[in-house]
Amino acid sequence: MNKNTNNKLHGVTLEAILTKLIETYGFEELAKLIPIKCFTHEPSLSSSLKFLRRTAWARARVEALYLKS
């Protein structure tokens, strides 16, 4: 059995996750839900992606919010 069958994020890129969250919440609401600097100070998709790719704990919080919404 493939171990990725139960992984709901399998095949979903971080960019797709973040784009969906931005469309749903906007940066202002994201900053309230996940108060990290890439959402609170001059937020952009590219700077947020760069930060989240390097910071595992922040990426985990973004992925959890995506799964919850």
C-alpha positions in Angstrom: 0.0 0.0 0.0 1.2 3.5 -0.9 2.1 5.4 2.3 0.9 8.7 0.6 -2.7 7.6 0.2 -3.6 9.0 3.6 -1.6 12.2 3.2 -4.2 14.8 2.2 -1.4 17.2 1.1 0.2 14.7 -1.3 0.5 16.4 -4.7 -0.5 19.8 -3.4 2.3 22.4 -3.7 3.0 25.0 -1.0 2.3 27.7 -3.6 -1.2 26.2 -4.2 -1.9 26.0 -0.5 -0.8 29.5 0.2 -2.6 30.9 -2.9 -5.9 29.3 -1.7 -5.4 30.6 1.8 -4.7 34.1 0.5 -7.9 34.0 -1.7 -9.9 32.7 1.3 -8.6 34.9 4.1 -6.4 37.6 2.7 -3.1 38.5 4.3 -4.7 40.6 7.1 -6.7 37.6 8.4 -3.9 35.2 7.8 -1.7 37.4 10.0 -4.3 37.1 12.8 -4.6 33.4 12.4 -0.9 32.7 12.1 1.0 35.7 13.4 4.3 35.4 11.5 6.3 38.3 10.0 5.8 37.2 6.3 2.1 37.8 6.8 2.2 40.9 9.0 5.0 43.1 7.4 4.8 43.8 3.7 3.3 40.5 2.8 3.6 39.0 -0.7 3.2 35.5 -2.1 6.9 35.2 -3.1 8.3 36.4 0.2 5.9 34.2 2.2 6.8 31.1 0.0 10.5 31.8 0.6 10.1 32.0 4.3 7.8 29.0 4.6 10.1 26.8 2.5 12.9 27.5 5.0 10.8 27.4 8.2 9.3 24.0 9.0 7.2 25.0 12.0 5.6 27.9 10.1 4.9 25.7 7.1 3.3 23.1 9.4 0.9 25.8 10.8 0.0 27.0 7.3 -0.6 23.4 6.1 -2.8 22.7 9.2 -4.9 25.8 8.5 -5.3 24.7 4.9 -6.5 21.2 6.0 -8.9 22.8 8.5 -10.4 25.1 6.0 
